[in-house]
Amino acid sequence: MKFPRLYQCFNSVEIKRLYSDIQVAARALVYAEHGDPSKVVQLMETDLPPVDSSSVKIKMLASPINPADINTIQGVYPIKPALPTVGGFEGVGEVIEVGGQVTEVKLGDRVIPATNNLGTWRSHIVCPANHVSPLPQDTPVMIGATVRVNACTAYRMLADFVELQPGDCVLQNAANSGAGQAVIQIAAARGLKTINIVRDRPDFDKLKSYLESLGATAVVTEESLKGKDAAKVFKELPRPKLALNAVGGKSTITLIKLMEPGGTIVTYGGMSRQPVLVPTGSLIFNDVKFVGYWMTRWHDKHANSIEANHMITQLCQWGKSGQLRAPNHKLVPLSDFASALDAVLQPFTSQKQILSFDT
Ligand SMILES: NC(=O)c1ccc[n+]([C@@H]2O[C@H](COP(=O)([O-])OP(=O)(O)OC[C@H]3O[C@@H](n4cnc5c(N)ncnc54)[C@H](OP(=O)(O)O)[C@@H]3O)[C@@H](O)[C@H]2O)c1
């Protein structure tokens, strides 16, 4: 049913007029209104603008679909691009044409966005050269595609809130998420232990083995922690000083119960769509500290900084050495975008949908 969708785009004068003033590459996933992603996003084909002296042309290689992309299309994310727009906040591409005055990147470089709203779900992009950053040579494509959002978030949350020494323990929920998988691996690379909470599911043992293969110290379900098993998890592990919360709701109470008094809980996602629940006593008697984190704000503040460069270099180095693998994923041709957008909204998949642009 993909061709009728395209056919409809080519033949709708209204839609052509609507999109005529935006820079849509050869094939792009565009939306003109907020709503259910697989219903409002359309695959469009138009010409690319010429490359001027300060711009570059990029052939996109891979671009994931993250919760923030979905929330932006739904109109419930704090970033609200002017519509119509091309979806996608992150991805990796290869520079295939360079304007005469460009010094930031060169032909053949693999690049990722340097701005927060590049619109990465398109086969080609022509943009100012400073809207992208080059990756270290030989960075694996899937690391490049997923480094800017989840891997950077995991890196910063493990670095910026609590001083952690090798052997210290970090606790997290939604541990099978893309961000959670990055947390496990970056923590392991730094000699930190991780206690990883996931939702109960039929294939829990398979997921547990997978997360352990990434370096997880312990993998438990929310359900198991309601009973006596909570104590077992900690028998040989130090109490976590840092907990990472991507869920909110009652899951926060579970984190609080397992933390060291005085520990810090960093909330970076709200997958349950419930408010973070905090028992009053945990603030008064346990001195638990709550903070929030948004990678977008960090990127904005630190664009092209030494810290940003150091972080990307380190993550790509771990990617090359195999210490950091891209999240478990399914590579989806651009033409199958609607099923990929629907798949992201399904529970218990533990699989990132990553768009590819070859066909
Ligand atoms: N603040 C930041 O800068 C920042 C940066 C990166 C990511 N994030 C946020 O972090 C979260 C994870 O992102 P991601 O890209 O890693 O996600 P992802 O790979 O798509 O994984 C989604 C995760 O959410 C869990 N989940 C879904 N619905 C849930 C529910 N109702 N209750 C509890 N868990 C639920 C899934 O668990 P199941 O397998 O059990 O379904 C899975 O672990 C998102 O909220 C995202 O927006 C924030």
The ligand as an SDF file (V2000), in Angstrom:
LIG
                    3D

 48 52  0  0  0  0  0  0  0  0999 V2000
   16.0470   13.3790   28.6030 N   0  0  0  0  0  0  0  0  0  0  0  0
   16.7980   13.0540   27.5750 C   0  0  0  0  0  0  0  0  0  0  0  0
   17.6900   13.7910   27.1550 O   0  0  0  0  0  0  0  0  0  0  0  0
   16.5500   11.7570   26.8950 C   0  0  0  0  0  0  0  0  0  0  0  0
   17.4850   11.2190   26.0030 C   0  0  0  0  0  0  0  0  0  0  0  0
   17.2580    9.9530   25.4710 C   0  0  0  0  0  0  0  0  0  0  0  0
   16.0810    9.2780   25.7870 C   0  0  0  0  0  0  0  0  0  0  0  0
   15.1860    9.8670   26.6190 N   0  0  0  0  0  0  0  0  0  0  0  0
   13.9580    9.1930   27.0280 C   0  0  0  0  0  0  0  0  0  0  0  0
   14.3070    7.9390   27.5590 O   0  0  0  0  0  0  0  0  0  0  0  0
   13.2580    7.0240   27.3350 C   0  0  0  0  0  0  0  0  0  0  0  0
   13.8260    5.8140   26.6230 C   0  0  0  0  0  0  0  0  0  0  0  0
   14.2420    6.2200   25.3140 O   0  0  0  0  0  0  0  0  0  0  0  0
   14.8310    5.1260   24.3080 P   0  0  0  0  0  0  0  0  0  0  0  0
   15.0850    5.7320   22.9920 O   0  0  0  0  0  0  0  0  0  0  0  0
   15.9190    4.4440   24.9950 O   0  0  0  0  0  0  0  0  0  0  0  0
   13.5280    4.1890   24.2110 O   0  0  0  0  0  0  0  0  0  0  0  0
   13.2830    2.8240   23.4500 P   0  0  0  0  0  0  0  0  0  0  0  0
   14.5450    2.2180   23.0060 O   0  0  0  0  0  0  0  0  0  0  0  0
   12.2040    3.0840   22.4540 O   0  0  0  0  0  0  0  0  0  0  0  0
   12.6670    1.9080   24.6080 O   0  0  0  0  0  0  0  0  0  0  0  0
   11.4680    2.2470   25.2410 C   0  0  0  0  0  0  0  0  0  0  0  0
   11.5320    1.7370   26.6700 C   0  0  0  0  0  0  0  0  0  0  0  0
   10.4070    2.2020   27.3960 O   0  0  0  0  0  0  0  0  0  0  0  0
    9.7860    1.0990   28.0540 C   0  0  0  0  0  0  0  0  0  0  0  0
    8.3580    1.3720   28.1760 N   0  0  0  0  0  0  0  0  0  0  0  0
    7.4830    1.6270   27.1880 C   0  0  0  0  0  0  0  0  0  0  0  0
    6.2600    1.8740   27.6880 N   0  0  0  0  0  0  0  0  0  0  0  0
    6.3690    1.7550   29.0420 C   0  0  0  0  0  0  0  0  0  0  0  0
    5.4600    1.8890   30.1180 C   0  0  0  0  0  0  0  0  0  0  0  0
    4.1630    2.1970   29.9100 N   0  0  0  0  0  0  0  0  0  0  0  0
    5.9230    1.6860   31.3780 N   0  0  0  0  0  0  0  0  0  0  0  0
    7.2070    1.3720   31.5930 C   0  0  0  0  0  0  0  0  0  0  0  0
    8.1330    1.2430   30.6150 N   0  0  0  0  0  0  0  0  0  0  0  0
    7.7140    1.4380   29.3460 C   0  0  0  0  0  0  0  0  0  0  0  0
   10.0790   -0.0800   27.1570 C   0  0  0  0  0  0  0  0  0  0  0  0
    9.9620   -1.2480   27.9300 O   0  0  0  0  0  0  0  0  0  0  0  0
    9.1940   -2.5740   27.4300 P   0  0  0  0  0  0  0  0  0  0  0  0
   10.1770   -3.3840   26.6620 O   0  0  0  0  0  0  0  0  0  0  0  0
    8.8020   -3.1850   28.7260 O   0  0  0  0  0  0  0  0  0  0  0  0
    8.0280   -2.1340   26.5830 O   0  0  0  0  0  0  0  0  0  0  0  0
   11.5240    0.2250   26.7770 C   0  0  0  0  0  0  0  0  0  0  0  0
   12.3800   -0.1450   27.8150 O   0  0  0  0  0  0  0  0  0  0  0  0
   12.1950    7.7830   26.5340 C   0  0  0  0  0  0  0  0  0  0  0  0
   11.2640    8.3220   27.4360 O   0  0  0  0  0  0  0  0  0  0  0  0
   12.9950    8.9060   25.9010 C   0  0  0  0  0  0  0  0  0  0  0  0
   12.2230   10.0150   25.5640 O   0  0  0  0  0  0  0  0  0  0  0  0
   15.3880   11.0700   27.1730 C   0  0  0  0  0  0  0  0  0  0  0  0
  1  2  1  0
  2  3  2  0
  2  4  1  0
  4  5  1  0
  4 48  2  0
  5  6  2  0
  6  7  1  0
  7  8  2  0
  8  9  1  0
  8 48  1  0
  9 10  1  0
  9 46  1  0
 10 11  1  0
 11 12  1  0
 11 44  1  0
 12 13  1  0
 13 14  1  0
 14 15  2  0
 14 16  1  0
 14 17  1  0
 17 18  1  0
 18 19  2  0
 18 20  1  0
 18 21  1  0
 21 22  1  0
 22 23  1  0
 23 24  1  0
 23 42  1  0
 24 25  1  0
 25 26  1  0
 25 36  1  0
 26 27  1  0
 26 35  1  0
 27 28  2  0
 28 29  1  0
 29 30  1  0
 29 35  2  0
 30 31  1  0
 30 32  2  0
 32 33  1  0
 33 34  2  0
 34 35  1  0
 36 37  1  0
 36 42  1  0
 37 38  1  0
 38 39  2  0
 38 40  1  0
 38 41  1  0
 42 43  1  0
 44 45  1  0
 44 46  1  0
 46 47  1  0
M  CHG  2   8   1  16  -1
M  END
$$$$
